[in-house]
Amino acid sequence: MLRAISRVAKAQPVGESEFVRRAVQKQLWADAFEETRRRLAPMIRAKRIYTDEDVFTMVS
């Protein structure tokens, strides 16, 4: 894994620690997003919102 991190970090203009920091930050954000989505899904379904088009119709 260290070799892969080193290789990818060299291909980008960042150091290894900055690459890892960004990767962890992205994963934490993704986890928080999925948790929020999981908690809100039942409320959204109760309002019969299933698609982007449903949202568009509501806000138009």
C-alpha positions in Angstrom: 0.0 0.0 0.0 2.9 2.4 0.8 4.3 1.8 -2.7 0.9 2.6 -4.3 0.5 5.7 -2.2 4.0 6.9 -3.1 3.4 6.2 -6.8 0.1 8.0 -6.9 1.3 10.9 -4.8 4.2 11.4 -7.2 1.8 11.6 -10.2 0.0 14.4 -8.4 1.6 17.6 -7.2 1.3 16.6 -3.5 3.3 14.8 -1.0 2.4 11.4 0.4 1.0 12.7 3.7 -1.1 15.3 1.9 -2.4 12.6 -0.5 -3.4 10.4 2.5 -5.0 13.4 4.3 -7.1 14.1 1.3 -8.1 10.5 0.8 -9.2 10.2 4.5 -11.0 13.5 4.2 -12.9 12.3 1.1 -13.8 9.0 2.8 -15.1 10.8 6.0 -17.2 13.1 3.8 -18.6 10.2 1.9 -19.4 8.3 5.1 -21.2 11.3 6.5 -23.1 11.8 3.3 -24.3 8.2 3.2 -25.3 8.3 6.9 -27.3 11.5 6.3 -28.9 9.9 3.2 -29.7 6.7 5.2 -31.4 8.7 8.0 -33.4 11.0 5.6 -34.5 8.3 3.2 -37.7 7.2 5.2 -38.9 10.8 5.5 -38.3 11.5 1.8 -40.1 8.3 0.8 -43.0 9.3 3.1 -43.4 12.5 1.0 -43.4 10.4 -2.2 -40.1 11.7 -3.4 -38.2 9.1 -5.4 -36.4 10.8 -8.3 -34.7 14.0 -9.2 -37.7 14.9 -11.2 -39.9 14.6 -8.1 -37.6 17.2 -6.4 -37.7 19.4 -9.4 -41.5 19.3 -9.5 -41.7 20.3 -5.8 -39.4 23.3 -6.1 -40.7 24.6 -9.4 
